[in-house]
Amino acid sequence: MWRAYLTALAATICWASPAIADDASMEVGVLTCALGEPGQGAAGDGAAEERTRDALCIFRTKMGVEETYAGSVQGVTISPDRKETLIWVVRTASGVAEPGALQQVFVTDTKRPTDQKSPLIGEGNADIALYSMADESEGSASATDRPTATGFVILRAEFKLRSTSG
């Protein structure tokens, strides 16, 4: 009796909440990274250059745990070099972030359409993804006249756990 009731309830929740079914990942915290000075760019005279920058990051979970990570962020600079801070929402399929879960390499999700901002997916644990919180003006993705690109487009990030508290 209870089994049938719980099965019906679960089916109703999934039917009534398609957004949950479409995005199986749940937010577990926020990762904030301060980037160091720009490193040397790749060979080429183009306006956009590939660069690797050191990063010092703080991951604050929804449970109040704070972890410090050091690492590097590789990307393409498409504006004049300057110090930057990156902020990502961290999501996992399970809704739980194990201690040290961000100690791995993250790469751009190539399965996303090119006109959508791609999250960074963990190579060691693909259930963990970093979603950028960069400000964008409404309708900028579908605009026919796009503004000149600026910033630092992230292609890869690697983090090593330095400390945990909380």
Summary of the structure (lengths in Angstrom):
residues: 166
radius of gyration: 18.8
end to end distance: 43.0
largest distance: 70.6
contacts: 420
relative contact order: 0.22
helix: 12%
strand: 42%
